[in-house]
Amino acid sequence: MNFARKLGVILRRHLFNMWINGFVSSVLVPDRARWMLLRASGIPVERSVIDARGFIGSRTVTIGKGSSLNYGVFLDGSAQVSIGRGVSIGMNALVLTGSHELGSPDKRAGELNSAPVTIEDGAWIGANAVILPGVTVGRGAVVGTGAIVMKDVAEGSVVMGNPARVVRRIDEPDAARA
């Protein structure tokens, strides 16, 4: 790749970052209107509530209708991040799609690896939770506050802790508990 092309790639990425993570994620944009600006910027976002101060790493992020992302949610863009419909994500949660191989003693953070993350419809991710690359959070699952999720979470499960462990299953349907 020649110098001019490399420079163009860097500038486009920087401008994207300034627009999305500078202006669009700022408190200047109303929470209920942010999804429209994201969509107009080429990010596939359906009508949702996205609070200020979040981070969206690339156009590989998708957000389904009726989802709610609280303040400071970080959505890495090294690989696809798919957020289903009706998902709630608590403040300062991290959804990571990139990590590094173990490198040599001279530089332990080796080559970049990436793997997609999927959060299925109706899931609830608590504040300060961390979802690691390659994880799928199943439909209607709950990830507790501060949990570090390293493996897939089954549909209708509640996980908590570090590393996240299943603490219970949510009975279906809710009417059965009444």
Disulfide bonds with the S-S distance in Angstrom:
none
